Amino acid sequence: MEKRKLKKMKVLEPSEEMVLAAESDIPVIGNMAYERMKYPIGLFIQAEMDENILKIGFFITDILTAGGRRPLYTLFIDKAKDCFIGYDYRLKGWTNKMLDKIEWPSGIKYSHAWCAANSLDQIWEILGEEYKKDNVYYAILQFEEGVRRRKRIQKNRLRTQTWDQVMNCVKNTPKDWDRWMKKVGITRNYIFYKYSRKEHVTGYCTWCEKNVTVKAVKHNKTGKCPNCGHKIQYKAIGKQRMVSSREETAYLLQTCGQNFVVREFRASVKYDMLAYTKPIYNWWEQRRFVYDTDLNKKEFYYGYYRGTDEHRWIQGELYPNRPYYWGYEPRYPGRIYKKSLHGIQNKQFRRSGFYELIRKSEKIEPIYYLDRLSWYPYFEQLAKAGLDQLVDDILSTGTSIYFQEADSLGHALGIDKFRLNRLRNNKGGRIFLEWLIFEKGLGKVIKDDVIAWFSKCKINPTELSFILDRMSPEQIKNYLEKQAEESEKKPKDLVGTWKDYLDMAEKLGLNVKDSIVYRVRKLELRHNEVIQMLKDKEMDLKADEIVEKFPTIEAVCESLKKYEYKDQKYQIVAPRSVRDIFVEGNELKHCITGKETYFDRMAKQESYLLFLRKTDTPEKPYYTLEVEPDGTVRQKRTYFDRQNPDIEEAKKFLVKWQKQLTRKLNKEDKILSLKSRDLRKKEIEDLRKKKVKVNGFGFTGKLLADILEEDLMENAA
């Protein structure tokens, strides 16, 4: 529509009937403070035809009652051109907004909009009879939405036309496609049987669709049909009402004009146990991948396209609309319909090695293969040479292999013709090839069954580099087999254990070149022993550092025997050396081993570390005590610096211990205890002034000074 032409049109004016209706449109205000003023009508609509243009004016009560005769907003509709535009008199400008986006004054009820009968007739004549079911305001809004939708569809048709040109070249599925999907595309088959105690029972095979006699059957057990030889799963009738196979993928490759298309189907089958001879098959085409002469692809998926409001083929990647799933819809290996491959004339595809690969592979993911072919052109040579397992390994792991241009495939792979034949004959994959490359560098032949075993266990030569200088591959295989049998672990897991053991043994100064060391009889047991030896060595080194820093501390430990005491349930044990303290700390995992403060106090004889044990288990750490020379207990800590409820019972024993200790103390001990008490009080006062808090288990946000005072048990004897 031409805005200049529209602006010259006569401005709509309200009728006398509209003005009278506006004067009686008295606003209503509720009793509540939050309620706003509302008009019973508030909005008035006037319509008029002008040169095949429908003009619709929108008036409001406030303007009409104030004497105004100009509309707030005018909408122009051209039904022939299927378009609309509006003019806002407040903003003095044109707008393409729909009615619901116009800023109307508050208090207006759109559902009560007033419109004279003659205006309604003109509106319905232009909009159409189907809009009569709605209020006039909402009918106009619905018409605007329809215009926008049709414009959007028309705009997107330009895009979808190019998609449709490609999709129209896709042929129909082959005549035997349904049968192929049932018998080949869907690989899961069953034998349904009625449970019986007899050794031989009669079952129904879903593939050959015949009753067969089977023996030694068990629900969910897999086997082969004695008639057709297909792999099946036994299902006892009555165990479950419905049997559904998992979704599988099947691929159909066809010519598509000058190109070719890979069509991805998803399929499954369902059996009702009341009628298991009549399966319900379900398959659908999910994606199409169209390749040009240079193997460049365009991806299409079937779904709802908002641009045209229809379900159709859409160019782009498929992102499934599933809860908690954010990502591209994965592809899976599937069966290939082979008959249609002969009609594909694309030269690059025909010499890609794809034909040779599918002859020996049950399932393949063709898109991934063709994508990787552009990265690794040697795929063609590998497939044509019959190295299917090598191709599968590269595809499944997403990794490349050593390959360089050479006069032969064997040399390109880093081996020779002799080893290439072995790789092919053994159906070797990536790890088998790595062992052959290693063998060539070694200069000695490794038995095929040894390499095959390493391939099966997924162990490559690089992982065994730490031991290959001392043992042959066959010796390593025999050793790992024996260790796996004893430990019931996988050989690959034991490789890491073996390497860790030798690394730790070397740190301990053991001769790792000695067969007694590197080929121990019980690997896991020796591994754990070496861990403990390494811990002990580290503990000894820490203890030596403490003794070097505090030379008198060992003598202090030897003087603590008089603090030992026991009854029927508990006992106090004194450490004989600094190492004993580290052993205690490591077992209880508290702060003693990480702080030199306690060793400094012991060296100055300010406080001592003693061990509270249970009499029936004197070697097992229970609580560690920090005590002053007179027996005053500063701290009592068990695992992870905690105090458990059982300490309340042990306190009675500690009081008894303090009483008997008083009789053993000499003059020097009493002098030391007085100094210790003064130092302790000063330390607590400093901590309180600094407001030091603890964030450990059970003490979060608590002042350290309060914790120490609560923990204190002074010797009252």
Disulfide bonds with the S-S distance in Angstrom:
none
